[in-house]
Amino acid sequence: MSRRSSITVFVVLGLGVALAFAFFVSPLASSEPDGLERVAIDQGFEGQAATHAMAGGPLADYSVTGVDNSWLSTGVSGVVGVVLCFLIGAAVVLVIRAIRSRRRSDTPSNIG
């Protein structure tokens, strides 16, 4: 197996595992308050929290708007998050590779 195909297999399998975990495990996450929310509750200032701009967004509160089943909604939200992170990461890698390739082609060759 070539190096390129083994990297492709690694990425595809890794993405598959991440998607499976996002869909099947994220609905099992604790519904207890996270660290910051717990401190706010313990210190008595949780009522001072303001609603943020993304509170009404399509993925607000680890759920998908329009999906009534909470387990399915959380799983789909996790899958969307994994896909978005993968796409952003892939875009960064492609930009870096393009910049490096351009720099290599711009440097004069040392044939002498």
C-alpha positions in Angstrom: 0.0 0.0 0.0 1.4 3.4 -0.9 1.9 6.2 1.6 -0.8 8.3 0.1 -3.4 5.5 0.2 -2.6 4.6 3.8 -3.1 8.2 4.8 -6.4 8.2 3.0 -7.5 5.0 4.8 -6.4 6.5 8.1 -8.4 9.7 7.5 -11.5 7.9 6.3 -11.4 5.5 9.3 -10.8 8.3 11.8 -13.6 10.3 10.4 -15.9 7.3 10.5 -15.0 6.6 14.2 -15.5 10.3 15.0 -18.9 10.4 13.3 -20.0 7.2 15.1 -19.0 8.6 18.5 -20.6 11.9 17.7 -23.9 10.3 16.8 -24.1 7.4 19.3 -22.2 8.7 22.3 -23.0 12.4 22.5 -26.6 11.8 23.4 -25.3 10.0 26.5 -23.4 13.0 27.8 -24.2 14.3 31.2 -27.0 16.8 31.5 -25.5 18.2 34.6 -24.1 21.8 34.4 -20.6 22.2 33.0 -17.7 23.7 35.0 -18.5 27.4 34.3 -22.2 26.9 34.9 -21.6 25.0 38.1 -19.4 27.8 39.5 -22.1 30.3 38.6 -24.7 28.2 40.4 -22.4 27.7 43.4 -21.5 31.4 43.7 -25.1 32.5 43.2 -24.9 34.5 40.0 -26.3 32.2 37.4 -29.4 34.4 37.1 -27.2 37.2 35.7 -26.4 35.3 32.5 -27.5 37.1 29.3 -28.7 35.3 26.2 -26.0 35.3 23.5 -26.5 36.0 19.8 -26.4 32.3 18.8 -28.9 31.1 21.4 -31.6 30.8 18.7 -29.2 29.2 16.1 -29.8 25.9 14.3 -27.4 24.0 16.6 -28.1 25.9 19.9 -27.8 23.9 23.1 -26.3 20.8 21.4 -29.5 20.1 19.5 -30.9 20.6 16.0 -33.8 22.9 15.4 -36.8 21.0 14.0 -35.8 17.6 15.3 -38.3 16.7 18.1 -36.5 13.5 19.4 -33.9 14.8 21.8 -31.6 11.8 21.4 -31.6 12.1 17.6 -31.3 15.8 17.7 -28.2 15.7 19.9 -26.6 12.9 17.7 -27.2 14.9 14.5 -25.8 18.0 16.2 -22.6 16.0 17.0 -22.3 14.8 13.5 -22.8 18.3 12.1 -20.0 19.5 14.5 -17.6 16.8 13.4 -18.3 17.4 9.7 -17.8 21.2 10.1 -14.5 20.7 12.0 -13.3 18.2 9.4 -14.1 20.6 6.6 -12.4 23.5 8.3 -9.3 21.4 9.0 -9.2 20.1 5.5 -9.4 23.6 4.1 -6.5 24.8 6.3 -4.4 21.8 5.2 -5.2 22.5 1.5 -4.3 26.2 1.9 -1.0 25.4 3.6 -0.2 22.8 0.9 -1.0 25.3 -1.9 1.2 28.0 -0.3 4.1 25.5 0.1 3.7 24.3 -3.5 3.7 27.9 -4.8 6.8 28.7 -2.8 8.6 25.7 -4.2 7.7 26.6 -7.7 8.8 30.2 -7.2 12.3 29.4 -6.0 14.9 29.1 -8.8 16.4 25.7 -9.3 20.0 25.1 -8.2 21.0 23.1 -11.3 24.5 23.9 -11.9 
